[in-house]
Amino acid sequence: MQEMRGTTILAVKDDKGVSVAGDGQVTLGQAIAIKHGARKVRRLYRDRIVCGFAGSTADAFTLFEKFEAKLEEFGGNLVRASVELAKDWRSDKYLRRLEAMLLVADAENILMLSGTGDVIEPDDGVAAIGSGGAYAMSAARALRRHTDLPAEDIVRKSMAIAAEICVYTNDHIIFETVTRNS
């Protein structure tokens, strides 16, 4: 069976909160786009957490379930739940084989999680994963540095740019924004 691939997940933080987006393309091998409207970004834990995935869908859903259980266990504390998931992901024989990455966010934090135990918070409030992640992140950083656009607009424009460049990214984008309480 050919490898399925194709994802761009982007998160941008500003003083109002965090916006996260993911494209909808699933590609079989290197040439055939087999799905255009996949939903790779979801809200978790009472709609206060947004999670996007890159990698195997079945593996990502397993991780979503495990992550949501950690969020429940730690009362919605994103950082603590992320660290505990990463520890389990790295040390558990079954979980260690899962092939996916997660980008998780609440209104104040963005974290990238991997099966090697990484929990990475970006220095500049911009993070991306997936095959088109570098394109989207580059566009977001440029827009952030040279405009006064809010995070949601930066995410929209950056994902559009990534869709123009990356053959594994399309323009069927799902957006989620988590706002800070004033």
C-alpha positions as CSV (number, residue, x, y, z in Angstrom):
1,M,0.0,0.0,0.0
2,Q,1.2,3.5,-0.8
3,E,1.9,6.0,1.9
4,M,-0.8,8.6,2.6
5,R,0.5,12.1,3.3
6,G,-0.4,15.7,3.1
7,T,-1.0,18.1,6.0
8,T,-0.3,21.6,7.0
9,I,-1.2,22.7,10.5
10,L,-0.4,26.2,11.7
11,A,-0.8,28.1,14.9
12,V,-0.3,31.8,15.6
13,K,-0.6,33.5,19.0
14,D,-1.3,37.2,19.6
15,D,-2.5,39.3,22.6
16,K,-6.1,38.1,22.0
17,G,-5.5,34.4,21.8
18,V,-4.4,31.6,19.5
19,S,-5.6,30.8,16.0
20,V,-5.0,27.3,14.6
21,A,-5.7,26.0,11.1
22,G,-5.3,22.8,9.1
23,D,-5.8,22.0,5.5
24,G,-8.0,19.2,4.2
25,Q,-5.9,17.3,1.7
26,V,-5.0,13.6,2.0
27,T,-2.6,12.4,-0.7
28,L,-2.0,8.8,-1.7
29,G,1.7,8.4,-2.7
30,Q,3.1,11.4,-4.5
31,A,0.5,12.0,-7.1
32,I,-3.1,11.4,-6.1
33,A,-5.2,13.7,-3.8
34,I,-7.8,11.2,-2.5
35,K,-9.6,13.5,-0.1
36,H,-10.0,17.3,0.0
37,G,-12.0,18.0,3.1
38,A,-10.3,16.0,5.9
39,R,-10.7,17.6,9.4
40,K,-7.3,17.7,11.0
41,V,-8.0,20.3,13.6
42,R,-10.3,19.7,16.5
43,R,-11.5,21.3,19.8
44,L,-10.9,19.3,23.0
45,Y,-11.6,19.7,26.7
46,R,-14.7,21.8,26.9
47,D,-13.7,23.6,23.6
48,R,-10.8,25.4,25.5
49,I,-8.1,23.4,23.7
50,V,-7.4,23.1,20.0
51,C,-5.4,20.2,18.6
52,G,-4.1,19.6,15.1
53,F,-2.3,16.5,13.8
54,A,0.1,15.5,11.1
55,G,0.7,11.9,10.2
56,S,-1.3,8.7,10.3
57,T,-5.0,9.4,11.0
58,A,-5.5,6.3,13.1
59,D,-2.4,7.2,15.2
60,A,-3.6,10.8,15.6
61,F,-7.0,9.7,16.8
62,T,-5.4,7.4,19.4
63,L,-3.3,10.4,20.5
64,F,-6.3,12.7,20.6
65,E,-8.0,10.2,23.0
66,K,-4.9,9.9,25.2
67,F,-4.4,13.6,25.2
68,E,-8.0,14.3,26.1
69,A,-7.7,11.8,29.0
70,K,-4.6,13.7,30.2
71,L,-6.5,17.0,29.9
72,E,-9.3,15.6,32.1
73,E,-6.8,14.2,34.6
74,F,-5.0,17.5,34.9
75,G,-8.0,19.8,34.9
76,G,-7.4,21.3,31.4
77,N,-3.8,22.3,32.2
78,L,-2.3,22.2,28.6
79,V,1.3,22.2,29.6
80,R,1.0,19.5,32.2
81,A,-1.2,17.3,30.0
82,S,1.3,17.7,27.1
83,V,4.3,16.7,29.2
84,E,2.6,13.7,30.6
85,L,1.4,12.6,27.2
86,A,4.9,13.0,25.8
87,K,6.3,10.9,28.6
88,D,3.8,8.1,28.0
89,W,4.2,8.4,24.2
90,R,7.9,7.9,24.4
91,S,8.0,5.2,27.0
92,D,5.0,3.0,26.1
93,K,5.8,0.1,23.7
94,Y,2.5,0.6,21.8
95,L,2.4,4.4,21.7
96,R,6.1,4.6,20.7
97,R,5.2,3.2,17.3
98,L,2.5,5.8,16.6
99,E,3.5,8.0,13.6
100,A,2.0,11.4,14.1
101,M,2.8,14.8,15.5
102,L,0.4,17.1,17.5
103,L,0.2,20.8,17.6
104,V,-1.9,21.8,20.6
105,A,-3.0,25.2,21.9
106,D,-5.1,27.0,24.5
107,A,-5.6,30.8,24.6
108,E,-2.1,31.4,25.9
109,N,0.2,28.6,24.8
110,I,1.2,26.7,21.6
111,L,3.0,23.4,21.9
112,M,4.3,20.9,19.4
113,L,4.4,17.3,20.7
114,S,6.2,14.3,19.2
115,G,6.8,10.6,19.9
116,T,10.4,11.3,20.8
117,G,9.3,13.0,24.0
118,D,9.5,16.6,22.6
119,V,7.2,19.3,24.0
120,I,8.3,22.4,22.2
121,E,6.9,25.9,22.8
122,P,7.9,28.3,20.0
123,D,9.8,31.4,20.9
124,D,7.8,33.7,18.6
125,G,4.2,32.4,19.0
126,V,4.3,30.7,15.6
127,A,4.4,26.9,15.1
128,A,3.6,24.6,12.2
129,I,3.8,20.9,11.5
130,G,3.2,18.7,8.5
131,S,4.5,18.6,4.9
132,G,3.5,22.2,4.3
133,G,4.4,23.4,7.7
134,A,7.6,25.2,6.8
135,Y,5.8,27.2,4.0
136,A,3.0,28.2,6.3
137,M,5.4,29.1,9.2
138,S,7.6,31.2,6.9
139,A,4.6,33.2,5.6
140,A,3.2,33.6,9.1
141,R,6.6,34.9,10.5
142,A,6.9,37.4,7.6
143,L,3.3,38.7,8.1
144,R,3.8,38.9,11.8
145,R,7.0,40.9,11.5
146,H,5.8,43.2,8.8
147,T,2.1,43.8,9.4
148,D,-0.2,44.5,12.3
149,L,-2.7,41.8,11.3
150,P,-4.4,39.8,14.1
151,A,-3.4,36.1,14.5
152,E,-6.5,34.8,12.7
153,D,-5.8,36.9,9.6
154,I,-2.1,35.8,9.6
155,V,-3.2,32.2,9.8
156,R,-5.7,32.6,6.9
157,K,-3.2,34.3,4.6
158,S,-0.3,32.0,5.6
159,M,-2.3,28.9,4.9
160,A,-3.4,30.3,1.5
161,I,0.3,30.8,0.7
162,A,1.2,27.3,1.8
163,A,-1.6,25.9,-0.4
164,E,-0.2,27.8,-3.4
165,I,3.3,26.3,-2.9
166,C,3.0,22.8,-1.3
167,V,1.5,20.0,-3.5
168,Y,0.4,18.2,-0.3
169,T,-1.6,21.2,1.0
170,N,-5.0,22.4,-0.3
171,D,-7.2,25.5,0.3
172,H,-10.0,23.6,2.2
173,I,-8.9,25.1,5.5
174,I,-10.5,24.5,9.0
175,F,-9.9,27.4,11.4
176,E,-10.2,27.4,15.1
177,T,-9.5,30.3,17.5
178,V,-9.3,30.2,21.2
179,T,-9.6,33.7,22.8
180,R,-8.3,34.9,26.1
181,N,-10.8,36.0,28.8
182,S,-10.5,39.8,29.2
